[in-house]
Amino acid sequence: MRYHLERHRVLIDNDWAGDPDGLAALAHHLLSPTDEVVAVTSSSLSPVFGDPAGTALQGATAADQLLRLMGEDGPGATAPGRDEVFRGERRESAAAARMVQEARGSREGSPLLIVCGGPLTNVADALRTDPGIVDAVTLAWVGGSADPGQFEYNRDTDPAAHDFVFSHDALTICSFPLEAYRSISLTVAELEDRLTSAGAIGAWLWERYANLPLPPGIVVDPIWPLGDSAPLALSALGPQAATYRPDGPHRFVCDRVEGRLIIEDFFARLRLRSRRCAEAEAASRIDGPRDG
């Protein structure tokens, strides 16, 4: 069956060393026929989860492992950003350079879709490096909240980056706030059952959940959101998967996302990938060299 949906050039940016829902979302983007993932970049975690080795680089290593498992580029494919929050000055990072490179390479009528599931640090650094990319980029950001006084991790980990990015009035931004992205949730038992039943990719993702390092005093809730998958409604599933409201020129806010569609599409694609890999392996054994 062929799908008649628009294909997007997508750059995925996230804090891969943190909550594994970002890695689950990355796998979903890579499995979606509408998403041409042209680059992956890595941001840092909140200092609460700090690591002396640097969480941006640590996250890039995790994303590279998934890319390699899925037959994409191997080590070094993910460009890490800076571990310090944005302070307004221009500074170099591999992540910002890659964003600028891909934005400048956008074809006419086909802007680069930057999907950011974490703090906006790398996006801010890219815009500080080259403000002109606003005309070639659409940003889909998982973050913010309807109540600006409510804590929201992605916004409040680097508020200066958030303010700088949103100050670019010509930049098209589609936000998936807390109230929308939290609706994409499963119980931990469901997550374990469905990931461990979905082949090598699912098993690898569940291992990331099962071995997630947590600071002292923080425990896992029985309900686990896959919030970073919200932008799949925009890039992969089409208008039936979410509704949006305008929030000013070039600004849109998702006020409803169909979590069931996103969750079921993800697990179906994992199972189909696993089945096809098993069939290809079986066929190679049958068609392999024989004695005699």
C-alpha positions in Angstrom: 0.0 0.0 0.0 1.3 3.5 -0.9 0.7 6.5 1.3 0.0 9.8 -0.4 1.3 12.1 2.3 3.8 14.9 2.1 7.4 13.9 2.8 9.3 16.1 5.3 13.0 16.8 5.7 13.4 16.4 9.4 16.1 17.2 11.9 15.5 15.6 15.3 16.9 17.4 18.4 16.5 16.1 21.9 18.2 15.5 25.3 18.8 11.8 24.5 20.5 11.1 27.9 17.3 11.7 29.8 13.8 10.2 29.6 13.8 7.5 26.9 10.6 8.7 25.3 12.9 10.8 23.1 14.6 7.7 21.8 11.2 6.1 21.3 10.2 9.1 19.2 13.4 9.0 17.2 12.7 5.4 16.3 9.2 6.3 15.3 10.4 9.1 13.0 13.0 6.8 11.4 10.3 4.1 10.8 7.8 6.6 9.3 7.8 6.8 5.4 6.9 10.5 5.5 9.9 11.5 7.5 13.3 11.9 5.8 15.5 12.2 8.9 18.5 14.2 7.6 20.2 14.9 10.9 20.1 14.2 14.6 21.4 16.6 17.3 21.8 16.3 21.0 21.1 18.8 23.8 22.0 18.6 27.5 19.9 17.8 30.5 19.0 19.9 33.5 21.8 20.3 36.0 19.7 18.2 38.4 20.7 15.2 36.1 24.3 16.5 35.5 27.1 14.3 34.6 30.8 15.4 34.6 31.3 13.7 31.2 28.7 16.0 29.7 25.1 15.0 29.0 24.9 16.3 25.5 27.8 14.0 24.4 26.4 11.2 26.5 23.0 11.7 24.8 24.7 11.7 21.3 26.2 8.3 22.1 22.8 6.9 23.1 21.2 8.2 19.8 24.1 6.8 17.8 23.5 3.3 19.3 19.8 3.5 18.2 20.8 4.7 14.7 23.3 1.9 14.3 20.7 -0.7 15.5 18.3 0.6 12.9 20.8 0.5 10.1 21.4 4.2 9.9 24.7 6.0 10.5 27.0 4.7 13.2 29.1 6.4 15.9 29.5 10.1 15.5 26.4 10.6 13.5 24.6 12.6 16.2 26.0 16.2 16.6 26.2 17.2 20.3 25.4 20.7 21.5 26.8 22.6 24.5 26.3 21.6 28.1 25.8 25.1 29.3 22.5 27.0 29.0 22.1 29.7 26.4 23.4 33.1 27.6 22.9 35.2 24.4 26.3 35.2 23.0 27.3 33.5 19.7 29.1 30.2 20.4 30.1 27.2 18.4 28.7 23.8 18.7 28.4 20.8 16.4 24.6 20.7 16.9 24.1 24.4 15.9 26.4 24.0 12.9 24.5 21.0 11.7 21.1 22.8 12.0 22.4 25.8 10.0 23.9 23.5 7.4 20.7 21.6 6.9 18.6 24.8 6.9 20.8 26.4 4.3 20.5 23.2 2.2 16.7 23.3 2.2 15.1 23.0 -1.2 12.7 25.6 -2.5 9.3 25.0 -1.0 10.6 22.3 1.3 11.7 23.9 4.6 13.6 21.9 7.2 11.3 20.7 10.0 13.3 20.8 13.3 11.6 18.6 15.8 12.8 19.5 19.3 11.7 17.3 22.2 13.9 19.0 24.8 15.2 22.4 25.8 15.7 24.9 23.0 19.4 25.4 23.6 20.6 24.1 20.3 17.9 25.9 18.3 18.9 29.2 20.0 22.5 28.6 19.2 21.7 28.0 15.6 19.6 31.1 15.3 22.3 33.2 17.0 24.8 31.8 14.5 22.6 32.5 11.5 19.3 34.4 12.1 18.6 34.1 8.3 17.6 30.5 8.6 14.1 31.5 10.0 12.9 31.6 6.4 14.0 28.0 5.8 12.9 26.3 9.0 9.7 25.2 10.7 10.1 24.3 14.4 7.9 21.7 16.1 8.6 22.0 19.8 7.5 19.7 22.6 7.3 22.2 25.5 5.5 25.0 27.3 2.2 25.0 29.1 -1.1 26.8 29.0 -0.4 28.2 32.4 2.9 30.1 32.1 3.3 29.9 35.9 3.4 26.1 35.8 6.8 24.3 35.7 7.5 22.6 32.4 10.8 20.9 32.0 11.7 21.7 28.4 11.0 25.4 28.7 12.3 25.9 32.2 15.6 24.0 31.8 16.8 26.8 29.5 14.3 29.7 29.7 16.8 32.1 28.0 16.9 29.8 25.0 13.1 29.6 24.9 12.7 33.4 25.0 15.4 34.0 22.3 13.8 31.4 19.9 10.3 32.8 20.4 11.6 36.4 19.9 12.1 35.6 16.2 8.7 36.6 14.9 9.2 35.3 11.4 10.0 31.8 12.6 7.1 29.4 12.2 6.6 27.4 15.4 4.2 24.7 16.2 4.2 24.0 20.0 3.0 20.8 21.7 2.5 22.0 25.3 2.3 20.0 28.5 -1.5 19.7 28.3 -1.3 18.0 24.9 1.9 15.9 25.1 1.0 14.4 28.5 -2.0 12.7 26.8 0.3 10.3 25.0 0.7 7.8 27.8 0.9 4.2 28.7 1.3 2.3 32.0 4.8 1.0 32.7 3.5 -2.5 32.4 2.0 -1.8 29.0 5.3 -0.2 27.9 7.3 -3.2 29.0 4.9 -5.7 27.4 4.7 -4.0 24.1 8.4 -3.0 23.7 9.7 -6.4 24.7 7.3 -8.0 22.1 8.5 -5.8 19.3 11.8 -7.2 18.2 15.4 -5.9 18.7 14.5 -2.2 18.6 11.7 -2.5 21.1 13.9 -4.6 23.4 16.7 -2.0 23.2 14.3 0.8 24.0 12.9 -1.1 27.0 16.4 -1.7 28.3 16.8 2.1 28.3 13.7 2.5 30.4 14.5 -0.3 32.8 18.0 1.0 33.4 17.3 4.7 33.5 19.4 6.3 36.2 17.4 8.5 38.5 18.5 11.0 41.1 17.9 10.1 44.8 14.3 10.5 45.9 12.9 10.4 42.4 10.7 7.4 41.6 8.9 6.3 38.4 5.2 6.9 38.1 3.0 3.9 37.1 2.0 6.0 34.0 4.7 6.9 31.6 4.1 9.5 28.9 5.6 9.2 25.4 5.3 13.0 25.0 8.2 13.5 22.7 6.2 11.6 20.0 3.6 14.4 19.8 5.2 16.0 16.7 4.6 12.7 14.8 1.0 14.0 14.5 2.4 16.8 12.4 5.0 15.1 10.3 3.7 11.5 9.9 0.0 11.1 10.6 -1.8 14.1 9.2 -4.7 16.4 10.3 -6.8 13.7 11.9 -4.1 13.1 14.6 -4.2 16.5 16.2 -5.9 19.9 16.2 -4.1 23.3 16.4 -5.1 26.9 17.1 -3.3 30.0 15.9 -1.3 31.9 18.5 -0.2 34.9 16.5 1.5 35.2 13.1 3.6 32.1 12.3 2.6 30.5 15.7 0.4 27.5 16.3 -0.3 25.6 19.4 -1.6 22.0 19.6 -4.6 21.8 21.9 -5.5 18.2 21.2 -3.4 15.2 20.1 -4.8 11.7 19.4 -2.4 9.7 21.6 -3.9 6.4 20.6 -3.1 6.9 16.9 0.5 7.8 17.7 1.0 5.0 20.1 -0.6 2.3 17.9 1.2 3.5 14.8 4.5 3.3 16.6 4.1 -0.2 17.9 2.6 -1.4 14.6 5.7 -0.1 12.8 8.0 -1.8 15.3 6.2 -5.1 14.8 6.2 -4.8 11.1 10.0 -4.0 11.1 10.7 -6.9 13.3 8.6 -9.3 11.1 10.3 -8.1 7.9 13.7 -8.6 9.4 12.8 -12.1 10.5 11.4 -12.9 7.1 14.6 -11.6 5.4 16.8 -13.6 7.7 14.8 -16.8 7.0 15.0 -16.2 3.3 18.7 -15.7 3.4 19.1 -19.0 5.1 17.0 -20.7 2.5 18.8 -19.1 -0.4 22.3 -19.4 1.1 25.1 -21.5 -0.4 24.5 -25.3 -0.3 27.0 -28.1 -0.4 27.1 -30.5 -3.3 
